[in-house]
């Protein structure tokens, strides 16, 4: 049973997240040859203030490039 975990910055519409879950499930079934029912996909959303790259949070980056 494959488990795919994705961490995203919060703020995307639920329909976008649902599409991502679907596409990841489909990719796993194609690549691994397993049934969709066996694939688990977990999307975790974190606030922009809790996600950073290069010691700059997404919140800080958005403020400077807003």
mmCIF file of the N, C-alpha and C atoms, coordinates in Angstrom:
data_MODEL
# 
_entry.id   MODEL 
# 
loop_
_atom_site.group_PDB 
_atom_site.id 
_atom_site.type_symbol 
_atom_site.label_atom_id 
_atom_site.label_alt_id 
_atom_site.label_comp_id 
_atom_site.label_asym_id 
_atom_site.label_entity_id 
_atom_site.label_seq_id 
_atom_site.pdbx_PDB_ins_code 
_atom_site.Cartn_x 
_atom_site.Cartn_y 
_atom_site.Cartn_z 
_atom_site.occupancy 
_atom_site.B_iso_or_equiv 
_atom_site.pdbx_formal_charge 
_atom_site.auth_seq_id 
_atom_site.auth_comp_id 
_atom_site.auth_asym_id 
_atom_site.auth_atom_id 
_atom_site.pdbx_PDB_model_num 
ATOM 1   N N  . UNK A 1 1  ? 0.847   -1.171 0.000   1.00 0.00 ? 1  UNK A N  1 
ATOM 2   C CA . UNK A 1 1  ? 0.000   0.000  0.000   1.00 0.00 ? 1  UNK A CA 1 
ATOM 3   C C  . UNK A 1 1  ? 0.895   1.238  0.000   1.00 0.00 ? 1  UNK A C  1 
ATOM 4   N N  . UNK A 1 2  ? 1.003   1.931  -1.123  1.00 0.00 ? 2  UNK A N  1 
ATOM 5   C CA . UNK A 1 2  ? 1.808   3.148  -1.150  1.00 0.00 ? 2  UNK A CA 1 
ATOM 6   C C  . UNK A 1 2  ? 1.136   4.289  -0.396  1.00 0.00 ? 2  UNK A C  1 
ATOM 7   N N  . UNK A 1 3  ? 1.949   5.066  0.302   1.00 0.00 ? 3  UNK A N  1 
ATOM 8   C CA . UNK A 1 3  ? 1.468   6.259  0.995   1.00 0.00 ? 3  UNK A CA 1 
ATOM 9   C C  . UNK A 1 3  ? 2.265   7.439  0.450   1.00 0.00 ? 3  UNK A C  1 
ATOM 10  N N  . UNK A 1 4  ? 1.559   8.428  -0.068  1.00 0.00 ? 4  UNK A N  1 
ATOM 11  C CA . UNK A 1 4  ? 2.179   9.630  -0.616  1.00 0.00 ? 4  UNK A CA 1 
ATOM 12  C C  . UNK A 1 4  ? 1.799   10.789 0.291   1.00 0.00 ? 4  UNK A C  1 
ATOM 13  N N  . UNK A 1 5  ? 2.810   11.507 0.788   1.00 0.00 ? 5  UNK A N  1 
ATOM 14  C CA . UNK A 1 5  ? 2.554   12.656 1.651   1.00 0.00 ? 5  UNK A CA 1 
ATOM 15  C C  . UNK A 1 5  ? 3.063   13.919 0.969   1.00 0.00 ? 5  UNK A C  1 
ATOM 16  N N  . UNK A 1 6  ? 2.225   14.947 0.956   1.00 0.00 ? 6  UNK A N  1 
ATOM 17  C CA . UNK A 1 6  ? 2.564   16.217 0.328   1.00 0.00 ? 6  UNK A CA 1 
ATOM 18  C C  . UNK A 1 6  ? 2.321   17.325 1.348   1.00 0.00 ? 6  UNK A C  1 
ATOM 19  N N  . UNK A 1 7  ? 3.289   18.213 1.494   1.00 0.00 ? 7  UNK A N  1 
ATOM 20  C CA . UNK A 1 7  ? 3.130   19.369 2.367   1.00 0.00 ? 7  UNK A CA 1 
ATOM 21  C C  . UNK A 1 7  ? 3.059   20.613 1.498   1.00 0.00 ? 7  UNK A C  1 
ATOM 22  N N  . UNK A 1 8  ? 2.010   21.404 1.720   1.00 0.00 ? 8  UNK A N  1 
ATOM 23  C CA . UNK A 1 8  ? 1.759   22.598 0.917   1.00 0.00 ? 8  UNK A CA 1 
ATOM 24  C C  . UNK A 1 8  ? 1.523   23.798 1.816   1.00 0.00 ? 8  UNK A C  1 
ATOM 25  N N  . UNK A 1 9  ? 1.841   24.957 1.294   1.00 0.00 ? 9  UNK A N  1 
ATOM 26  C CA . UNK A 1 9  ? 1.466   26.185 1.985   1.00 0.00 ? 9  UNK A CA 1 
ATOM 27  C C  . UNK A 1 9  ? -0.046  26.329 1.865   1.00 0.00 ? 9  UNK A C  1 
ATOM 28  N N  . UNK A 1 10 ? -0.708  26.625 2.962   1.00 0.00 ? 10 UNK A N  1 
ATOM 29  C CA . UNK A 1 10 ? -2.168  26.750 2.993   1.00 0.00 ? 10 UNK A CA 1 
ATOM 30  C C  . UNK A 1 10 ? -2.637  27.897 2.112   1.00 0.00 ? 10 UNK A C  1 
ATOM 31  N N  . UNK A 1 11 ? -3.870  27.747 1.626   1.00 0.00 ? 11 UNK A N  1 
ATOM 32  C CA . UNK A 1 11 ? -4.479  28.839 0.888   1.00 0.00 ? 11 UNK A CA 1 
ATOM 33  C C  . UNK A 1 11 ? -5.048  28.469 -0.465  1.00 0.00 ? 11 UNK A C  1 
ATOM 34  N N  . UNK A 1 12 ? -4.811  27.244 -0.911  1.00 0.00 ? 12 UNK A N  1 
ATOM 35  C CA . UNK A 1 12 ? -5.369  26.833 -2.198  1.00 0.00 ? 12 UNK A CA 1 
ATOM 36  C C  . UNK A 1 12 ? -6.818  26.408 -2.027  1.00 0.00 ? 12 UNK A C  1 
ATOM 37  N N  . UNK A 1 13 ? -7.623  26.563 -3.079  1.00 0.00 ? 13 UNK A N  1 
ATOM 38  C CA . UNK A 1 13 ? -9.022  26.118 -3.005  1.00 0.00 ? 13 UNK A CA 1 
ATOM 39  C C  . UNK A 1 13 ? -9.107  24.598 -2.825  1.00 0.00 ? 13 UNK A C  1 
ATOM 40  N N  . UNK A 1 14 ? -10.167 24.151 -2.163  1.00 0.00 ? 14 UNK A N  1 
ATOM 41  C CA . UNK A 1 14 ? -10.374 22.719 -1.937  1.00 0.00 ? 14 UNK A CA 1 
ATOM 42  C C  . UNK A 1 14 ? -10.404 21.948 -3.251  1.00 0.00 ? 14 UNK A C  1 
ATOM 43  N N  . UNK A 1 15 ? -10.927 22.551 -4.301  1.00 0.00 ? 15 UNK A N  1 
ATOM 44  C CA . UNK A 1 15 ? -10.986 21.860 -5.595  1.00 0.00 ? 15 UNK A CA 1 
ATOM 45  C C  . UNK A 1 15 ? -9.587  21.616 -6.161  1.00 0.00 ? 15 UNK A C  1 
ATOM 46  N N  . UNK A 1 16 ? -8.673  22.519 -5.896  1.00 0.00 ? 16 UNK A N  1 
ATOM 47  C CA . UNK A 1 16 ? -7.289  22.343 -6.347  1.00 0.00 ? 16 UNK A CA 1 
ATOM 48  C C  . UNK A 1 16 ? -6.624  21.206 -5.590  1.00 0.00 ? 16 UNK A C  1 
ATOM 49  N N  . UNK A 1 17 ? -6.834  21.157 -4.281  1.00 0.00 ? 17 UNK A N  1 
ATOM 50  C CA . UNK A 1 17 ? -6.274  20.076 -3.465  1.00 0.00 ? 17 UNK A CA 1 
ATOM 51  C C  . UNK A 1 17 ? -6.861  18.741 -3.911  1.00 0.00 ? 17 UNK A C  1 
ATOM 52  N N  . UNK A 1 18 ? -8.152  18.712 -4.165  1.00 0.00 ? 18 UNK A N  1 
ATOM 53  C CA . UNK A 1 18 ? -8.808  17.473 -4.608  1.00 0.00 ? 18 UNK A CA 1 
ATOM 54  C C  . UNK A 1 18 ? -8.221  16.993 -5.924  1.00 0.00 ? 18 UNK A C  1 
ATOM 55  N N  . UNK A 1 19 ? -7.959  17.917 -6.827  1.00 0.00 ? 19 UNK A N  1 
ATOM 56  C CA . UNK A 1 19 ? -7.345  17.570 -8.108  1.00 0.00 ? 19 UNK A CA 1 
ATOM 57  C C  . UNK A 1 19 ? -5.947  16.986 -7.904  1.00 0.00 ? 19 UNK A C  1 
ATOM 58  N N  . UNK A 1 20 ? -5.182  17.574 -6.998  1.00 0.00 ? 20 UNK A N  1 
ATOM 59  C CA . UNK A 1 20 ? -3.853  17.057 -6.690  1.00 0.00 ? 20 UNK A CA 1 
ATOM 60  C C  . UNK A 1 20 ? -3.941  15.633 -6.147  1.00 0.00 ? 20 UNK A C  1 
ATOM 61  N N  . UNK A 1 21 ? -4.863  15.392 -5.216  1.00 0.00 ? 21 UNK A N  1 
ATOM 62  C CA . UNK A 1 21 ? -5.039  14.051 -4.654  1.00 0.00 ? 21 UNK A CA 1 
ATOM 63  C C  . UNK A 1 21 ? -5.345  13.045 -5.760  1.00 0.00 ? 21 UNK A C  1 
ATOM 64  N N  . UNK A 1 22 ? -6.217  13.426 -6.665  1.00 0.00 ? 22 UNK A N  1 
ATOM 65  C CA . UNK A 1 22 ? -6.584  12.549 -7.780  1.00 0.00 ? 22 UNK A CA 1 
ATOM 66  C C  . UNK A 1 22 ? -5.377  12.257 -8.676  1.00 0.00 ? 22 UNK A C  1 
ATOM 67  N N  . UNK A 1 23 ? -4.664  13.308 -9.058  1.00 0.00 ? 23 UNK A N  1 
ATOM 68  C CA . UNK A 1 23 ? -3.528  13.135 -9.966  1.00 0.00 ? 23 UNK A CA 1 
ATOM 69  C C  . UNK A 1 23 ? -2.419  12.292 -9.341  1.00 0.00 ? 23 UNK A C  1 
ATOM 70  N N  . UNK A 1 24 ? -2.165  12.472 -8.055  1.00 0.00 ? 24 UNK A N  1 
ATOM 71  C CA . UNK A 1 24 ? -1.148  11.661 -7.383  1.00 0.00 ? 24 UNK A CA 1 
ATOM 72  C C  . UNK A 1 24 ? -1.576  10.200 -7.295  1.00 0.00 ? 24 UNK A C  1 
ATOM 73  N N  . UNK A 1 25 ? -2.853  9.971  -7.041  1.00 0.00 ? 25 UNK A N  1 
ATOM 74  C CA . UNK A 1 25 ? -3.368  8.602  -7.021  1.00 0.00 ? 25 UNK A CA 1 
ATOM 75  C C  . UNK A 1 25 ? -3.196  7.952  -8.388  1.00 0.00 ? 25 UNK A C  1 
ATOM 76  N N  . UNK A 1 26 ? -3.582  8.667  -9.433  1.00 0.00 ? 26 UNK A N  1 
ATOM 77  C CA . UNK A 1 26 ? -3.449  8.145  -10.798 1.00 0.00 ? 26 UNK A CA 1 
ATOM 78  C C  . UNK A 1 26 ? -1.986  7.855  -11.140 1.00 0.00 ? 26 UNK A C  1 
ATOM 79  N N  . UNK A 1 27 ? -1.085  8.752  -10.755 1.00 0.00 ? 27 UNK A N  1 
ATOM 80  C CA . UNK A 1 27 ? 0.338   8.551  -11.038 1.00 0.00 ? 27 UNK A CA 1 
ATOM 81  C C  . UNK A 1 27 ? 0.863   7.300  -10.342 1.00 0.00 ? 27 UNK A C  1 
ATOM 82  N N  . UNK A 1 28 ? 0.454   7.094  -9.106  1.00 0.00 ? 28 UNK A N  1 
ATOM 83  C CA . UNK A 1 28 ? 0.900   5.912  -8.367  1.00 0.00 ? 28 UNK A CA 1 
ATOM 84  C C  . UNK A 1 28 ? 0.373   4.634  -9.014  1.00 0.00 ? 28 UNK A C  1 
ATOM 85  N N  . UNK A 1 29 ? -0.876  4.639  -9.442  1.00 0.00 ? 29 UNK A N  1 
ATOM 86  C CA . UNK A 1 29 ? -1.428  3.424  -10.065 1.00 0.00 ? 29 UNK A CA 1 
ATOM 87  C C  . UNK A 1 29 ? -0.702  3.115  -11.375 1.00 0.00 ? 29 UNK A C  1 
ATOM 88  N N  . UNK A 1 30 ? -0.365  4.143  -12.145 1.00 0.00 ? 30 UNK A N  1 
ATOM 89  C CA . UNK A 1 30 ? 0.367   3.919  -13.406 1.00 0.00 ? 30 UNK A CA 1 
ATOM 90  C C  . UNK A 1 30 ? 1.789   3.433  -13.137 1.00 0.00 ? 30 UNK A C  1 
ATOM 91  N N  . UNK A 1 31 ? 2.486   4.097  -12.243 1.00 0.00 ? 31 UNK A N  1 
ATOM 92  C CA . UNK A 1 31 ? 3.893   3.785  -11.998 1.00 0.00 ? 31 UNK A CA 1 
ATOM 93  C C  . UNK A 1 31 ? 4.093   2.461  -11.273 1.00 0.00 ? 31 UNK A C  1 
ATOM 94  N N  . UNK A 1 32 ? 3.185   2.149  -10.356 1.00 0.00 ? 32 UNK A N  1 
ATOM 95  C CA . UNK A 1 32 ? 3.362   0.965  -9.517  1.00 0.00 ? 32 UNK A CA 1 
ATOM 96  C C  . UNK A 1 32 ? 2.498   -0.214 -9.928  1.00 0.00 ? 32 UNK A C  1 
ATOM 97  N N  . UNK A 1 33 ? 1.524   0.045  -10.794 1.00 0.00 ? 33 UNK A N  1 
ATOM 98  C CA . UNK A 1 33 ? 0.634   -1.031 -11.216 1.00 0.00 ? 33 UNK A CA 1 
ATOM 99  C C  . UNK A 1 33 ? -0.270  -1.531 -10.110 1.00 0.00 ? 33 UNK A C  1 
ATOM 100 N N  . UNK A 1 34 ? -0.602  -0.672 -9.174  1.00 0.00 ? 34 UNK A N  1 
ATOM 101 C CA . UNK A 1 34 ? -1.458  -1.062 -8.052  1.00 0.00 ? 34 UNK A CA 1 
ATOM 102 C C  . UNK A 1 34 ? -2.848  -0.455 -8.232  1.00 0.00 ? 34 UNK A C  1 
ATOM 103 N N  . UNK A 1 35 ? -3.840  -1.025 -7.567  1.00 0.00 ? 35 UNK A N  1 
ATOM 104 C CA . UNK A 1 35 ? -5.184  -0.453 -7.676  1.00 0.00 ? 35 UNK A CA 1 
ATOM 105 C C  . UNK A 1 35 ? -5.279  0.863  -6.898  1.00 0.00 ? 35 UNK A C  1 
ATOM 106 N N  . UNK A 1 36 ? -6.121  1.761  -7.371  1.00 0.00 ? 36 UNK A N  1 
ATOM 107 C CA . UNK A 1 36 ? -6.307  3.061  -6.714  1.00 0.00 ? 36 UNK A CA 1 
ATOM 108 C C  . UNK A 1 36 ? -6.735  2.897  -5.262  1.00 0.00 ? 36 UNK A C  1 
ATOM 109 N N  . UNK A 1 37 ? -7.497  1.850  -4.986  1.00 0.00 ? 37 UNK A N  1 
ATOM 110 C CA . UNK A 1 37 ? -7.993  1.623  -3.620  1.00 0.00 ? 37 UNK A CA 1 
ATOM 111 C C  . UNK A 1 37 ? -6.864  1.388  -2.623  1.00 0.00 ? 37 UNK A C  1 
ATOM 112 N N  . UNK A 1 38 ? -5.696  0.993  -3.116  1.00 0.00 ? 38 UNK A N  1 
ATOM 113 C CA . UNK A 1 38 ? -4.584  0.726  -2.200  1.00 0.00 ? 38 UNK A CA 1 
ATOM 114 C C  . UNK A 1 38 ? -3.697  1.950  -1.980  1.00 0.00 ? 38 UNK A C  1 
ATOM 115 N N  . UNK A 1 39 ? -3.925  3.005  -2.733  1.00 0.00 ? 39 UNK A N  1 
ATOM 116 C CA . UNK A 1 39 ? -3.085  4.208  -2.646  1.00 0.00 ? 39 UNK A CA 1 
ATOM 117 C C  . UNK A 1 39 ? -3.642  5.149  -1.584  1.00 0.00 ? 39 UNK A C  1 
ATOM 118 N N  . UNK A 1 40 ? -2.759  5.632  -0.725  1.00 0.00 ? 40 UNK A N  1 
ATOM 119 C CA . UNK A 1 40 ? -3.125  6.622  0.285   1.00 0.00 ? 40 UNK A CA 1 
ATOM 120 C C  . UNK A 1 40 ? -2.387  7.911  -0.034  1.00 0.00 ? 40 UNK A C  1 
ATOM 121 N N  . UNK A 1 41 ? -3.100  9.017  -0.058  1.00 0.00 ? 41 UNK A N  1 
ATOM 122 C CA . UNK A 1 41 ? -2.480  10.316 -0.311  1.00 0.00 ? 41 UNK A CA 1 
ATOM 123 C C  . UNK A 1 41 ? -2.887  11.258 0.816   1.00 0.00 ? 41 UNK A C  1 
ATOM 124 N N  . UNK A 1 42 ? -1.902  11.900 1.414   1.00 0.00 ? 42 UNK A N  1 
ATOM 125 C CA . UNK A 1 42 ? -2.145  12.823 2.518   1.00 0.00 ? 42 UNK A CA 1 
ATOM 126 C C  . UNK A 1 42 ? -1.615  14.192 2.111   1.00 0.00 ? 42 UNK A C  1 
ATOM 127 N N  . UNK A 1 43 ? -2.481  15.179 2.112   1.00 0.00 ? 43 UNK A N  1 
ATOM 128 C CA . UNK A 1 43 ? -2.074  16.556 1.829   1.00 0.00 ? 43 UNK A CA 1 
ATOM 129 C C  . UNK A 1 43 ? -2.127  17.335 3.138   1.00 0.00 ? 43 UNK A C  1 
ATOM 130 N N  . UNK A 1 44 ? -0.977  17.837 3.544   1.00 0.00 ? 44 UNK A N  1 
ATOM 131 C CA . UNK A 1 44 ? -0.902  18.642 4.767   1.00 0.00 ? 44 UNK A CA 1 
ATOM 132 C C  . UNK A 1 44 ? -0.679  20.091 4.372   1.00 0.00 ? 44 UNK A C  1 
ATOM 133 N N  . UNK A 1 45 ? -1.507  20.949 4.913   1.00 0.00 ? 45 UNK A N  1 
ATOM 134 C CA . UNK A 1 45 ? -1.354  22.375 4.652   1.00 0.00 ? 45 UNK A CA 1 
ATOM 135 C C  . UNK A 1 45 ? -0.777  23.045 5.894   1.00 0.00 ? 45 UNK A C  1 
ATOM 136 N N  . UNK A 1 46 ? 0.199   23.896 5.671   1.00 0.00 ? 46 UNK A N  1 
ATOM 137 C CA . UNK A 1 46 ? 0.808   24.634 6.773   1.00 0.00 ? 46 UNK A CA 1 
ATOM 138 C C  . UNK A 1 46 ? 0.665   26.129 6.506   1.00 0.00 ? 46 UNK A C  1 
ATOM 139 N N  . UNK A 1 47 ? 0.554   26.925 7.561   1.00 0.00 ? 47 UNK A N  1 
ATOM 140 C CA . UNK A 1 47 ? 0.442   28.372 7.369   1.00 0.00 ? 47 UNK A CA 1 
ATOM 141 C C  . UNK A 1 47 ? 1.714   28.928 6.724   1.00 0.00 ? 47 UNK A C  1 
ATOM 142 N N  . UNK A 1 48 ? 1.595   29.996 5.944   1.00 0.00 ? 48 UNK A N  1 
ATOM 143 C CA . UNK A 1 48 ? 2.770   30.600 5.312   1.00 0.00 ? 48 UNK A CA 1 
ATOM 144 C C  . UNK A 1 48 ? 3.847   31.017 6.317   1.00 0.00 ? 48 UNK A C  1 
ATOM 145 N N  . UNK A 1 49 ? 3.453   31.274 7.542   1.00 0.00 ? 49 UNK A N  1 
ATOM 146 C CA . UNK A 1 49 ? 4.424   31.668 8.573   1.00 0.00 ? 49 UNK A CA 1 
ATOM 147 C C  . UNK A 1 49 ? 5.195   30.471 9.132   1.00 0.00 ? 49 UNK A C  1 
ATOM 148 N N  . UNK A 1 50 ? 4.781   29.252 8.767   1.00 0.00 ? 50 UNK A N  1 
ATOM 149 C CA . UNK A 1 50 ? 5.425   28.043 9.277   1.00 0.00 ? 50 UNK A CA 1 
ATOM 150 C C  . UNK A 1 50 ? 6.160   27.268 8.186   1.00 0.00 ? 50 UNK A C  1 
ATOM 151 N N  . UNK A 1 51 ? 6.401   27.876 7.061   1.00 0.00 ? 51 UNK A N  1 
ATOM 152 C CA . UNK A 1 51 ? 7.050   27.222 5.920   1.00 0.00 ? 51 UNK A CA 1 
ATOM 153 C C  . UNK A 1 51 ? 8.112   28.181 5.406   1.00 0.00 ? 51 UNK A C  1 
ATOM 154 N N  . UNK A 1 52 ? 9.369   27.727 5.377   1.00 0.00 ? 52 UNK A N  1 
ATOM 155 C CA . UNK A 1 52 ? 10.407  28.642 4.906   1.00 0.00 ? 52 UNK A CA 1 
ATOM 156 C C  . UNK A 1 52 ? 11.342  27.956 3.928   1.00 0.00 ? 52 UNK A C  1 
ATOM 157 N N  . UNK A 1 53 ? 11.981  28.764 3.131   1.00 0.00 ? 53 UNK A N  1 
ATOM 158 C CA . UNK A 1 53 ? 13.015  28.317 2.200   1.00 0.00 ? 53 UNK A CA 1 
ATOM 159 C C  . UNK A 1 53 ? 14.126  29.348 2.266   1.00 0.00 ? 53 UNK A C  1 
ATOM 160 N N  . UNK A 1 54 ? 15.336  28.886 2.483   1.00 0.00 ? 54 UNK A N  1 
ATOM 161 C CA . UNK A 1 54 ? 16.446  29.827 2.580   1.00 0.00 ? 54 UNK A CA 1 
ATOM 162 C C  . UNK A 1 54 ? 16.321  30.776 3.751   1.00 0.00 ? 54 UNK A C  1 
ATOM 163 N N  . UNK A 1 55 ? 15.760  30.303 4.857   1.00 0.00 ? 55 UNK A N  1 
ATOM 164 C CA . UNK A 1 55 ? 15.581  31.082 6.085   1.00 0.00 ? 55 UNK A CA 1 
ATOM 165 C C  . UNK A 1 55 ? 14.634  32.266 5.911   1.00 0.00 ? 55 UNK A C  1 
ATOM 166 N N  . UNK A 1 56 ? 13.762  32.206 4.920   1.00 0.00 ? 56 UNK A N  1 
ATOM 167 C CA . UNK A 1 56 ? 12.743  33.233 4.714   1.00 0.00 ? 56 UNK A CA 1 
ATOM 168 C C  . UNK A 1 56 ? 11.399  32.520 4.641   1.00 0.00 ? 56 UNK A C  1 
ATOM 169 N N  . UNK A 1 57 ? 10.474  32.902 5.523   1.00 0.00 ? 57 UNK A N  1 
ATOM 170 C CA . UNK A 1 57 ? 9.165   32.256 5.468   1.00 0.00 ? 57 UNK A CA 1 
ATOM 171 C C  . UNK A 1 57 ? 8.411   32.714 4.224   1.00 0.00 ? 57 UNK A C  1 
ATOM 172 N N  . UNK A 1 58 ? 7.455   31.921 3.815   1.00 0.00 ? 58 UNK A N  1 
ATOM 173 C CA . UNK A 1 58 ? 6.622   32.283 2.669   1.00 0.00 ? 58 UNK A CA 1 
ATOM 174 C C  . UNK A 1 58 ? 5.873   33.580 2.971   1.00 0.00 ? 58 UNK A C  1 
ATOM 175 N N  . UNK A 1 59 ? 5.442   33.736 4.214   1.00 0.00 ? 59 UNK A N  1 
ATOM 176 C CA . UNK A 1 59 ? 4.764   34.968 4.620   1.00 0.00 ? 59 UNK A CA 1 
ATOM 177 C C  . UNK A 1 59 ? 5.674   36.183 4.413   1.00 0.00 ? 59 UNK A C  1 
ATOM 178 N N  . UNK A 1 60 ? 6.934   36.068 4.839   1.00 0.00 ? 60 UNK A N  1 
ATOM 179 C CA . UNK A 1 60 ? 7.891   37.168 4.665   1.00 0.00 ? 60 UNK A CA 1 
ATOM 180 C C  . UNK A 1 60 ? 8.149   37.440 3.182   1.00 0.00 ? 60 UNK A C  1 
ATOM 181 N N  . UNK A 1 61 ? 8.324   36.382 2.417   1.00 0.00 ? 61 UNK A N  1 
ATOM 182 C CA . UNK A 1 61 ? 8.560   36.543 0.979   1.00 0.00 ? 61 UNK A CA 1 
ATOM 183 C C  . UNK A 1 61 ? 7.382   37.237 0.302   1.00 0.00 ? 61 UNK A C  1 
ATOM 184 N N  . UNK A 1 62 ? 6.168   36.816 0.668   1.00 0.00 ? 62 UNK A N  1 
ATOM 185 C CA . UNK A 1 62 ? 4.974   37.426 0.076   1.00 0.00 ? 62 UNK A CA 1 
ATOM 186 C C  . UNK A 1 62 ? 4.863   38.906 0.425   1.00 0.00 ? 62 UNK A C  1 
ATOM 187 N N  . UNK A 1 63 ? 5.260   39.267 1.646   1.00 0.00 ? 63 UNK A N  1 
ATOM 188 C CA . UNK A 1 63 ? 5.224   40.677 2.048   1.00 0.00 ? 63 UNK A CA 1 
ATOM 189 C C  . UNK A 1 63 ? 6.180   41.521 1.210   1.00 0.00 ? 63 UNK A C  1 
ATOM 190 N N  . UNK A 1 64 ? 7.333   40.943 0.885   1.00 0.00 ? 64 UNK A N  1 
ATOM 191 C CA . UNK A 1 64 ? 8.345   41.690 0.130   1.00 0.00 ? 64 UNK A CA 1 
ATOM 192 C C  . UNK A 1 64 ? 8.095   41.680 -1.374  1.00 0.00 ? 64 UNK A C  1 
ATOM 193 N N  . UNK A 1 65 ? 7.370   40.673 -1.854  1.00 0.00 ? 65 UNK A N  1 
ATOM 194 C CA . UNK A 1 65 ? 7.123   40.554 -3.295  1.00 0.00 ? 65 UNK A CA 1 
ATOM 195 C C  . UNK A 1 65 ? 5.645   40.665 -3.635  1.00 0.00 ? 65 UNK A C  1 
ATOM 196 N N  . UNK A 1 66 ? 4.826   41.029 -2.632  1.00 0.00 ? 66 UNK A N  1 
ATOM 197 C CA . UNK A 1 66 ? 3.379   41.069 -2.746  1.00 0.00 ? 66 UNK A CA 1 
ATOM 198 C C  . UNK A 1 66 ? 2.858   41.766 -3.906  1.00 0.00 ? 66 UNK A C  1 
# 
